Amino acid sequence: MQALSIWPPKADPSVVNQVDFDLGSSCNSIKRRKNSSPFFVSSNSRVISSCSISTRVCFRNPILDFGRGTFYRYSTVKFYVFCEPNRVSVGELALAPEEQQLGSEVVKEDSISLDGISEGLKQANLPLTGNKKLEYEKSKEESMKKNSRVDVRALGWALRLAKTPNDVEEVLKDMGEVPPQVYSSLIRGFGKDNRVDSAMALVEWLKKKKEEDSNGFTGPNLFIYNSLLGALKQAEKYEHVENVINDMAIEGVSPNVVTYNTLMGIYLEQGKEIEALNLFKEIETKGLSPSPASYSTALLAYRRLEDGFGALKFYVDIREKYRNGEIVQDVNEDWESEFAKLEDFIVRICYQVMRQWLVKNKNLSTNVLKLLSDMDRAGLQTSRAEHERLVWACTREEHYVVAKELYNRIRERDSEISLSVCNHVIWVMGKAKKWWAALEIYEDLLDKGPQPNNMSYELVVSHFNTLLTAARRKGIWKWGVRLLNKMEERGLKPRSREWNSVLVACSKASETSVAVQIFKRMVEQGEKPNVISYGALLSALEKGKLYDEALQVWKHMLKVGIEPNLYAYTIMASVYAAKGEFNIVESIIQEMLVSGVGPTVVTFNAIITASARNNYGNVAYEWFQRMKVEKIEPNEVSYEMLIEALANDGKPRLAYDLYLRAHIEGLSLSLKAYDAVVRSSEVYDASVDVSAMGPRPLEKEKKVRIRKSLKEFCNLADVPRRGKPFDRKEIFYSPQTEGNL
């Protein structure tokens, strides 16, 4: 929204036209070129039409008609206007509004426009009745005869170095009477040129002149003091402000609303927002009526304080006063238009404050949601663009509640929404681990539009990957299957990474039949299995003791050119060991060595475990000894599985020796291995020193991993733990079936 523009009202009797100057310009009279735009001054003027203009003003008659607010009969002034495209004017032309840069907002205020005429200005008026009228006409004629001129530009140049009233006197001593608006123009020009000393010296000279002149010289009036305050604000010389206010009190010049507005602006520039608001409250206590600029400046103070609630309450209060007719309105002001601008302004302030809250390190999401609700109750209309700008400010995981609320508001109130905004909300939801909420937004894109693009696809698939990875690590295969089904249902084609996550989860859970079906679905959907896919399937088959099927899968993998990895080799070594075909196990080990995928402790443990579980204790011991040849250090699993096998095979003494060896090497074996040695020694009447084995190990607590993992996964995925019961038919889902998650 544009800032409130405060123009002088039509035919305002308190308006005094202002003429500014350029200190660097020439003092010669130059005629106006033909192509330059005309320049008019009147009490009804609101816009000045010109090209880049520098103005020379010559006064033939210094007598002014203050009652009409313009120069008397127009014949008293001549303007010399010329175009200078690159000239930077120090002051502004007559009736140009003052632009106060308050933060990022510009509050335009015509400091020339007075809401009331001060006593000093009243005393400067010349009545047009009786003897005074005759004196006025006589003075006018004499002035016209003198054909006196005031070259404001040259005068400003001459005074630019003035520091004291005496310096000013040296320049103005032969000038005679000069119109007050010339002094104002000089003061404001000095402010823009950062020559505050010259402005202050001029005002001090006016005060001195008033004291010395017995002919009724009025001295500085309200208009001049307002100009001086504006100059101090322009030059950022705030240390002189208090002295100026004190001078006004001494001179008996009462401030008007323009004075207060300027002071409020100065306080804002100094970062004194509380003082600015207190000054606003003082306006009405002094019997003045705040102008639209007063209200906008007060709102700006709330914004600087980042007090969105205070700004909104302030606006609601003044709106109620306006509707109830409690605000004194200038008949020449379009208050309906000004209030529309004020409403736009408060909306912008609230959204700017909310953006400030969102970028802070503190979590102020609750404040943002509350302010949005308060704006709704206040009946403030907000646009889609404002909501979307706020969405972009949501960048941290705790902002997800704000992002979702703003997204819902846009969907409810507008027929369109930016795709980039939707993608950003999906990203925020994922950052906050609200994967299901992110998927709902993607579903909205499919159902309501706009159609998702590659970014949308990649974002939501990355969220599925995160969930599937969690399901894989925790072995929660049912949720893995459901996630796959959900992807296919919403038109998202699972890739090998997604399929593999579910296959690994099934393998961990020893769900052999489910792993086989998922592998089939993967192939049917056109996704080529890789070594991870085959490895997970082989593991599931091995755990289900479907050794023949595992051999078929292994041969098929080699046939299609998939190079086995360590995991696949290890599984197949375990399969052949379980079948008792140790010659093939040996060939697998040799193939691993040749291919550079050397066997590890995991490989030998798999062979030892398979041998032990199938009553091949002696063979298990041979493979244990083989570990030394391959320079592979056995671990707790190696010892525990071999000790259990030897104990069951009637070799308690050998099992005992291995236990002591593990104890010496600092390995902590399980209670099961300890009890196996003791029990075998008792059964086979073997003489062993149980005390040498150390204290009996404590029994490890059994953890219900499935329940714990399911709870952790549900918390991660932001889904209810007790949901729809799993149906085995979901394993056979295809995009053509009707089943929903």
C-alpha positions in Angstrom: 0.0 0.0 0.0 1.1 3.5 -0.5 1.7 5.6 2.5 -0.9 8.1 3.5 -0.5 11.3 1.6 -1.3 14.4 3.7 -1.9 17.3 1.3 -3.0 20.8 2.2 -6.8 21.1 2.0 -8.3 23.2 -0.7 -8.6 26.9 0.1 -7.0 26.3 3.5 -6.5 29.8 5.0 -3.5 28.6 6.9 -1.5 27.5 3.8 1.5 29.7 3.0 3.2 28.9 -0.2 6.9 27.9 0.2 9.7 28.6 -2.2 12.9 26.6 -2.0 16.2 27.1 -3.7 19.4 25.4 -4.9 22.5 26.7 -3.2 24.6 25.7 -6.2 22.6 27.5 -8.8 23.3 30.6 -10.7 21.8 34.0 -9.7 21.2 35.2 -13.2 17.7 35.6 -14.5 17.0 33.1 -17.3 13.8 33.1 -19.4 11.7 29.9 -19.4 12.3 27.7 -22.4 9.5 26.9 -24.8 9.4 23.2 -24.0 9.4 23.5 -20.3 6.1 22.9 -18.5 4.2 25.9 -17.0 4.4 26.5 -13.3 1.4 27.9 -11.4 0.9 28.8 -7.7 -2.5 29.2 -6.1 -4.3 28.2 -3.0 -6.0 25.3 -4.9 -2.7 23.9 -6.2 -2.1 20.2 -5.4 0.3 19.1 -8.2 3.2 21.0 -9.7 3.8 20.2 -13.4 7.3 20.6 -14.5 10.4 19.0 -15.9 13.6 19.0 -13.8 13.0 22.5 -12.6 15.1 25.0 -10.7 13.1 28.1 -9.8 14.1 31.7 -9.4 11.5 33.8 -7.6 11.5 37.6 -7.7 9.2 39.5 -5.4 8.1 42.9 -6.8 5.9 43.5 -3.8 6.6 41.9 -0.4 3.0 42.4 0.8 1.1 39.1 1.0 -2.6 38.3 1.4 -2.4 35.7 4.2 -6.2 35.4 4.3 -6.2 33.9 0.8 -3.1 31.9 1.4 -1.3 33.1 -1.8 0.6 36.1 -3.2 -1.6 39.2 -3.5 -3.1 39.6 -7.0 -0.4 37.4 -8.6 1.3 40.6 -9.8 3.6 40.7 -6.8 5.7 37.7 -7.9 7.5 36.7 -11.0 8.9 33.2 -11.6 11.8 32.4 -13.8 11.7 28.7 -14.5 14.2 26.7 -16.5 14.9 23.1 -17.1 18.1 21.6 -15.8 17.9 17.8 -16.1 20.8 17.0 -13.9 20.3 19.6 -11.2 19.7 18.3 -7.7 17.6 20.8 -5.9 18.3 21.5 -2.2 14.7 22.4 -1.4 11.4 21.4 -2.9 9.0 23.5 -4.9 6.0 25.2 -3.4 3.4 22.9 -2.0 5.6 19.9 -2.4 4.9 17.5 0.4 7.6 16.5 2.9 8.7 12.9 2.5 9.6 11.4 5.8 11.4 8.2 5.4 10.2 6.2 8.4 11.6 2.7 8.2 10.5 1.3 4.9 7.4 3.4 4.8 7.1 7.0 3.5 4.7 9.2 5.3 4.1 12.3 3.2 3.2 15.3 5.2 3.0 18.9 4.0 4.5 20.7 6.9 3.3 24.0 5.4 -0.3 23.0 5.9 -1.3 24.2 9.3 -4.4 23.0 11.1 -4.6 26.3 13.0 -3.0 29.7 12.7 -0.7 30.6 15.5 -0.7 33.9 17.3 2.4 35.0 15.5 0.9 34.3 12.1 -2.3 36.1 13.1 -0.3 39.1 14.0 1.4 39.1 10.6 -1.9 39.4 8.8 -2.9 42.8 7.5 -6.5 43.8 7.9 -8.1 45.3 4.9 -10.5 47.8 6.6 -10.3 51.4 7.7 -7.1 53.3 8.0 -5.2 50.0 8.0 -6.5 49.4 4.5 -5.3 52.8 3.3 -1.9 52.1 4.9 -1.9 48.7 3.2 -2.6 50.3 -0.3 0.0 52.9 0.3 2.6 50.4 1.3 1.8 48.3 -1.7 2.3 51.2 -4.1 5.6 52.2 -2.5 6.8 48.7 -2.7 5.9 48.4 -6.4 7.7 51.6 -7.1 10.8 50.3 -5.5 10.6 47.3 -7.8 12.5 45.4 -5.1 13.7 41.8 -5.7 14.4 38.8 -3.5 16.5 36.2 -5.2 16.0 33.3 -2.9 18.6 31.2 -4.5 21.3 33.8 -4.3 20.2 34.6 -0.8 20.6 31.0 0.3 24.0 30.9 -1.3 25.0 34.1 0.6 23.8 32.7 3.9 25.2 29.2 3.6 28.2 29.9 5.8 26.4 31.9 8.4 27.0 30.7 11.9 25.7 33.6 14.1 22.9 36.2 13.9 25.6 38.8 13.1 26.6 36.8 10.0 22.9 36.8 8.9 22.7 40.5 9.6 25.6 41.2 7.3 23.7 39.7 4.4 20.1 40.9 5.2 20.8 44.4 6.6 20.0 46.1 3.3 17.2 43.7 2.2 14.3 45.4 3.9 11.3 43.3 4.8 11.3 39.8 3.4 8.2 37.5 3.2 8.1 34.8 6.0 7.9 32.0 3.5 11.3 33.0 2.1 12.8 32.4 5.6 11.0 29.0 5.7 12.4 28.0 2.4 15.9 29.0 3.4 15.6 27.0 6.6 14.4 23.9 4.9 17.0 24.2 2.2 19.7 24.5 4.8 18.3 21.3 6.5 18.5 19.4 3.2 22.0 20.7 2.6 23.0 19.7 6.1 23.7 23.3 7.1 21.9 23.3 10.4 24.1 26.1 11.8 22.9 28.5 9.1 19.3 27.6 9.8 19.7 28.1 13.5 21.5 31.4 12.9 18.7 32.6 10.7 16.1 31.8 13.4 18.2 33.5 16.1 18.5 36.5 13.8 14.7 36.6 13.5 14.3 36.6 17.2 16.9 39.3 17.6 15.3 41.4 14.9 11.9 41.1 16.7 13.4 42.4 19.9 15.2 45.3 18.2 12.5 46.3 15.7 9.8 48.6 17.0 7.8 48.5 13.8 6.0 45.3 14.6 8.4 42.7 13.1 6.8 39.4 14.0 9.9 37.3 14.3 9.8 33.5 13.9 6.2 32.1 13.8 4.8 28.5 14.0 5.5 28.0 10.3 9.2 28.9 10.6 9.6 26.7 13.8 8.0 23.8 12.0 10.4 24.3 9.1 13.3 24.4 11.5 12.2 21.1 13.2 11.8 19.6 9.7 15.4 20.8 8.8 16.8 19.2 12.0 15.1 16.0 11.2 16.3 16.1 7.6 19.9 16.7 8.8 19.6 14.3 11.7 20.7 16.9 14.2 18.4 15.8 16.9 20.5 17.4 19.7 19.0 20.8 18.9 15.3 19.7 19.0 14.8 20.3 22.7 16.2 23.9 22.4 13.8 24.6 19.5 10.8 23.4 21.6 12.0 25.6 24.5 12.3 28.6 22.2 8.8 28.0 20.9 7.5 28.1 24.5 9.5 31.3 25.3 8.2 33.0 22.1 4.7 32.0 22.9 4.3 29.8 19.8 2.0 26.9 20.4 2.7 23.7 18.5 0.2 22.3 16.1 -0.4 18.8 14.8 2.3 19.3 12.2 4.8 20.0 15.0 3.7 16.9 16.8 4.0 14.8 13.7 7.5 16.0 13.0 8.5 15.3 16.6 7.1 11.8 16.4 9.1 11.2 13.3 12.2 12.5 15.0 11.6 10.1 17.9 11.2 7.2 15.5 14.5 8.1 13.8 16.1 8.0 17.2 14.6 4.6 18.1 12.4 6.1 20.7 9.1 4.4 19.7 7.6 4.6 23.2 8.2 8.4 23.4 6.6 8.8 19.9 3.5 7.0 21.1 3.3 9.1 24.3 3.6 12.2 22.1 0.6 11.0 20.0 -1.4 10.7 23.2 -0.5 14.2 24.0 -2.0 15.6 20.8 -5.6 15.3 21.9 -4.8 16.5 25.5 -3.6 19.7 23.9 -6.9 20.2 22.2 -5.6 19.2 18.7 -7.0 16.7 16.3 -4.6 14.0 15.0 -4.2 14.0 11.2 -4.0 10.8 9.1 -0.2 11.2 9.2 -0.4 11.1 13.0 -2.2 7.8 13.0 0.2 6.3 10.4 3.2 7.5 12.3 1.9 5.9 15.5 1.3 2.6 13.7 4.8 2.8 12.4 6.0 3.1 16.0 4.2 -0.1 16.8 5.8 -1.8 13.9 9.3 -0.7 15.0 8.5 -2.2 18.4 7.4 -5.4 16.6 4.1 -5.1 18.6 1.6 -6.5 16.1 -1.1 -6.9 18.8 -0.7 -3.2 19.9 -0.8 -2.0 16.4 -4.0 -3.9 15.7 -5.7 -2.7 18.9 -4.7 0.9 18.1 -6.3 0.6 14.6 -9.5 -1.1 15.9 -9.9 1.7 18.5 -9.5 4.6 16.0 -11.8 2.7 13.5 -14.5 2.6 16.2 -14.0 6.3 16.9 -14.2 7.1 13.2 -17.4 5.1 12.8 -19.0 6.7 15.8 -18.1 10.2 14.6 -15.7 10.8 17.5 -12.8 11.8 15.3 -12.8 15.5 14.3 -12.6 15.5 10.6 -11.3 18.3 8.3 -14.0 18.9 5.7 -11.4 19.2 3.0 -9.9 15.8 3.8 -11.2 12.7 2.1 -11.3 10.6 5.3 -13.0 7.7 3.7 -10.1 7.4 1.3 -7.5 8.0 4.1 -9.1 5.3 6.2 -9.0 2.8 3.3 -5.2 3.5 3.1 -4.9 3.2 6.9 -6.5 -0.2 6.7 -4.1 -1.3 4.0 -1.3 0.1 6.2 -2.2 -1.9 9.3 -2.5 -5.1 7.3 1.0 -4.5 6.0 2.3 -3.7 9.4 0.8 -6.9 10.9 2.4 -9.0 8.2 5.7 -7.3 8.5 5.7 -7.9 12.2 4.8 -11.6 11.7 7.7 -12.0 9.3 10.0 -10.4 11.9 8.7 -13.0 14.4 9.4 -15.8 12.0 13.0 -14.9 11.3 13.9 -14.6 15.0 15.7 -17.4 16.8 12.8 -17.7 19.3 9.8 -19.8 18.4 7.0 -17.3 18.0 4.7 -19.4 15.9 2.0 -19.2 18.5 2.1 -15.4 18.3 1.8 -15.5 14.5 -1.3 -17.8 14.7 -2.9 -15.6 17.4 -2.3 -12.4 15.4 -3.9 -14.0 12.3 -6.9 -14.9 14.4 -7.1 -11.4 15.8 -7.0 -10.0 12.3 -9.9 -12.2 11.3 -11.9 -11.0 14.3 -11.1 -7.4 13.3 -12.5 -8.1 9.8 -9.3 -7.2 8.0 -9.2 -8.5 4.5 -5.9 -10.2 3.6 -4.7 -11.1 0.2 -3.2 -14.3 -1.2 0.1 -12.5 -1.9 0.5 -11.5 1.8 -0.2 -15.1 2.9 2.3 -16.5 0.4 5.0 -14.0 1.5 4.5 -15.3 5.1 4.8 -18.9 3.9 8.2 -18.1 2.5 9.3 -16.8 5.9 8.6 -20.3 7.4 12.0 -21.9 7.2 12.4 -23.8 10.5 10.8 -27.0 11.6 8.7 -25.3 14.3 7.1 -23.1 11.6 5.2 -26.0 10.2 2.0 -25.1 12.1 2.1 -21.6 10.6 2.9 -22.9 7.1 0.0 -25.3 7.2 -2.4 -22.7 8.6 -1.4 -20.2 5.8 -1.7 -22.9 3.2 -5.2 -23.8 4.4 -6.3 -20.2 4.4 -5.1 -19.7 0.8 -7.0 -22.9 -0.3 -10.2 -21.8 1.4 -10.3 -18.2 0.2 -8.6 -18.3 -3.2 -9.1 -20.3 -6.3 -5.4 -20.3 -7.1 -2.2 -20.9 -5.3 1.4 -20.7 -6.4 3.0 -24.1 -7.1 6.3 -22.9 -5.6 4.5 -22.0 -2.4 3.0 -25.5 -2.2 6.4 -27.1 -2.8 7.8 -24.9 0.0 5.1 -26.0 2.4 5.9 -29.7 1.5 9.5 -29.0 2.3 8.7 -27.4 5.6 6.4 -30.3 6.5 9.3 -32.7 5.7 11.7 -30.7 7.7 9.4 -30.9 10.7 9.0 -34.7 10.1 5.3 -34.2 9.3 5.5 -36.6 6.4 1.8 -37.4 6.3 0.9 -33.8 6.2 3.3 -33.2 3.3 1.7 -36.1 1.4 -1.8 -34.5 1.9 -0.5 -31.3 0.2 0.8 -33.3 -2.7 -2.6 -35.0 -3.0 -4.2 -31.6 -3.1 -2.0 -30.7 -6.0 -3.2 -33.8 -7.8 -6.9 -33.2 -7.0 -7.2 -29.4 -7.0 -4.1 -28.1 -8.8 -1.8 -26.7 -9.8 -0.3 -29.8 -11.3 2.9 -30.9 -9.4 6.2 -30.5 -11.2 9.5 -32.4 -10.9 10.3 -30.4 -7.7 7.0 -31.5 -6.1 7.7 -35.1 -7.1 11.2 -35.2 -5.8 10.2 -33.6 -2.5 7.4 -36.0 -1.7 9.4 -39.0 -2.9 12.3 -37.9 -0.6 9.8 -37.9 2.3 8.7 -41.4 1.4 12.3 -42.5 1.3 12.8 -41.2 4.8 9.8 -43.1 6.1 10.7 -46.3 4.2 14.2 -46.1 5.5 12.9 -45.8 9.1 10.6 -48.8 8.4 13.5 -50.8 7.0 15.8 -50.1 10.0 13.1 -51.0 12.5 11.9 -54.0 10.5 8.3 -52.6 10.3 7.4 -54.3 7.0 3.7 -53.7 7.2 4.2 -49.9 7.1 6.7 -50.3 4.4 4.1 -52.2 2.3 1.5 -49.5 3.0 3.8 -46.7 2.0 4.6 -48.4 -1.3 0.9 -48.8 -1.9 0.3 -45.2 -1.1 2.9 -44.1 -3.6 1.4 -46.1 -6.4 -2.1 -45.0 -5.5 -1.1 -41.3 -5.9 0.8 -41.8 -9.1 4.3 -41.9 -7.6 6.4 -44.6 -9.2 8.5 -46.3 -6.5 12.1 -46.7 -7.6 14.6 -49.4 -6.6 15.5 -47.5 -3.4 11.9 -47.7 -2.2 11.4 -51.3 -3.2 14.7 -52.3 -1.5 13.7 -50.6 1.8 10.6 -52.8 2.0 12.5 -55.9 1.0 15.1 -55.4 3.7 12.3 -54.7 6.3 10.7 -58.0 5.3 14.0 -59.9 5.5 14.7 -58.5 9.0 11.2 -59.6 10.1 11.8 -63.0 8.5 8.6 -62.5 6.4 9.7 -64.7 3.5 6.5 -64.9 1.6 6.0 -61.1 1.8 9.5 -60.5 0.5 8.9 -62.8 -2.4 5.7 -61.0 -3.3 7.2 -57.6 -3.1 10.1 -58.7 -5.3 7.5 -59.9 -7.9 5.7 -56.6 -7.7 8.9 -54.8 -8.2 9.7 -56.7 -11.4 6.1 -56.4 -12.7 6.2 -52.6 -12.2 9.2 -52.5 -14.5 11.8 -51.8 -11.9 15.1 -53.7 -12.4 16.3 -55.4 -9.2 19.9 -54.7 -8.1 22.3 -56.5 -5.9 20.6 -55.1 -2.8 17.2 -56.4 -4.0 18.6 -59.9 -4.6 20.5 -59.8 -1.3 17.4 -59.0 0.7 15.4 -61.7 -1.1 18.2 -64.3 -0.5 18.3 -63.4 3.2 14.5 -63.8 3.5 14.7 -67.2 1.8 17.6 -68.3 3.9 15.8 -67.4 7.1 12.7 -69.3 5.9 15.0 -72.3 5.2 13.9 -72.2 1.5 17.4 -73.2 0.4 16.4 -74.5 -3.0 14.5 -71.3 -3.8 17.5 -69.3 -2.6 19.8 -71.3 -5.0 17.4 -70.5 -7.9 17.5 -66.8 -7.1 21.3 -66.9 -6.8 21.6 -68.5 -10.2 19.2 -66.0 -11.8 21.1 -63.1 -10.3 24.4 -64.4 -11.8 22.6 -65.1 -15.1 21.3 -61.5 -15.5 24.8 -60.2 -14.8 24.4 -58.9 -11.3 27.8 -59.0 -9.5 27.4 -60.4 -6.0 28.5 -58.3 -3.0 29.8 -59.3 0.4 26.3 -59.6 1.7 25.1 -61.9 -1.1 28.2 -64.1 -0.9 27.8 -64.4 2.9 24.1 -65.5 2.6 24.9 -68.1 -0.1 27.8 -69.5 2.0 25.3 -69.8 4.9 22.8 -71.5 2.6 25.3 -74.1 1.3 26.6 -74.7 4.8 23.1 -75.4 6.0 22.7 -77.9 3.2 26.0 -79.6 4.2 27.6 -78.8 0.8 30.8 -77.5 2.2 32.8 -78.0 -1.0 30.6 -75.3 -2.6 31.1 -73.2 0.5 34.8 -73.5 -0.1 34.4 -72.5 -3.7 32.4 -69.4 -2.7 35.2 -68.4 -0.3 37.8 -68.8 -3.1 35.6 -66.8 -5.5 35.3 -64.0 -3.0 39.1 -63.9 -2.7 39.6 -63.8 -6.4 36.9 -61.1 -7.0 38.5 -58.9 -4.3 35.5 -59.2 -2.0 37.3 -60.9 0.9 35.4 -62.8 3.5 34.9 -61.1 6.9 34.1 -62.2 10.4 30.4 -62.0 9.5 31.0 -64.5 6.6 32.7 -67.0 8.9 30.1 -66.5 11.6 27.3 -67.3 9.1 29.1 -70.5 8.1 29.8 -71.5 11.8 26.2 -70.7 12.8 24.7 -72.7 9.9 26.9 -75.6 10.7 26.1 -75.5 14.4 22.4 -75.3 13.9 22.5 -78.3 11.5 24.6 -80.5 13.9 27.9 -80.1 12.0 29.9 -79.2 15.1 33.2 -80.6 13.9 32.9 -78.7 10.6 32.1 -75.6 12.6 35.3 -76.0 14.6 37.3 -76.4 11.3 35.9 -73.1 9.9 36.7 -71.5 13.3 40.3 -72.6 12.8 40.2 -71.4 9.2 39.7 -67.9 10.5 43.2 -67.9 11.9 44.6 -68.9 8.4 42.7 -66.0 6.9 43.9 -63.7 9.8 40.4 -62.9 10.9 39.9 -62.4 14.6 36.8 -64.2 16.0 34.3 -62.2 18.0 31.7 -63.1 20.7 29.3 -64.5 18.1 32.1 -66.8 16.7 32.9 -68.2 20.1 29.3 -68.5 21.4 28.0 -70.4 18.3 31.0 -72.7 18.3 30.8 -73.4 22.1 27.1 -74.2 21.8 27.7 -76.5 18.9 30.6 -78.4 20.7 28.6 -78.7 23.9 25.7 -80.2 22.1 28.0 -82.5 20.1 29.4 -84.0 23.3 32.7 -82.2 23.5 32.4 -80.3 26.8 36.2 -80.1 27.4 36.8 -78.4 24.0 33.9 -76.1 24.7 35.4 -75.2 28.1 38.8 -74.4 26.6 37.2 -72.1 24.1 35.3 -70.3 26.8 38.5 -69.7 28.8 40.3 -68.5 25.7 37.5 -66.0 25.0 37.6 -64.9 28.7 41.4 -64.4 28.4 41.0 -62.3 25.3 38.6 -60.1 27.1 35.4 -61.1 25.3 32.2 -61.1 27.3 30.2 -64.2 26.3 26.5 -64.6 27.0 24.8 -66.6 29.8 23.7 -69.1 27.1 27.4 -70.1 26.3 28.3 -70.3 30.0 25.3 -72.6 30.8 26.0 -74.7 27.7 29.6 -75.5 29.0 28.4 -76.3 32.6 25.5 -78.4 31.4 27.6 -80.4 28.9 30.3 -81.0 31.6 27.6 -82.4 33.9 26.0 -84.6 31.2 29.2 -86.0 29.9 30.9 -86.1 33.4 33.8 -83.9 32.3 36.1 -82.4 34.9 36.2 -78.6 34.6 37.0 -75.8 36.9 33.9 -73.7 36.8 35.5 -71.0 39.0 38.1 -70.4 36.3 35.2 -69.3 34.0 34.5 -66.4 36.2 31.1 -65.3 37.6 28.0 -66.5 35.9 27.0 -63.7 33.4 23.8 -61.8 34.1 20.8 -62.6 31.9 20.2 -59.9 29.4 16.7 -58.3 29.5 14.6 -59.2 26.6 13.4 -56.2 24.6 10.2 -56.2 22.8 11.7 -54.6 19.7 8.7 -54.8 17.5 6.4 -52.8 19.8 9.1 -50.3 20.6 10.0 -49.9 16.9 6.4 -49.5 15.9 5.9 -46.8 18.5 9.0 -44.9 17.3 8.0 -45.2 13.7 4.5 -43.9 14.4 5.9 -40.9 16.2 8.3 -40.3 13.3 5.7 -40.6 10.6 3.1 -38.6 12.6 0.5 -41.3 12.2 -1.7 -43.0 14.9 -0.2 -46.2 16.3 -3.6 -47.9 16.4 -4.7 -47.5 12.8 -6.5 -49.7 10.3 -5.7 -53.4 10.8 -3.3 -54.7 8.2 -4.9 -56.8 5.5 -2.8 -59.5 3.8 -4.4 -58.4 0.5 -2.4 -55.2 0.8 0.7 -57.2 -0.1 -0.7 -57.9 -3.5 -1.8 -54.3 -4.2 -1.5 -52.9 -7.8 -2.6 -49.6 -9.2 -5.6 -51.3 -10.8 -7.0 -52.6 -7.5 -9.5 -50.6 -5.5 -7.8 -51.0 -2.0 -7.0 -47.8 -0.2 -4.7 -47.3 2.7 
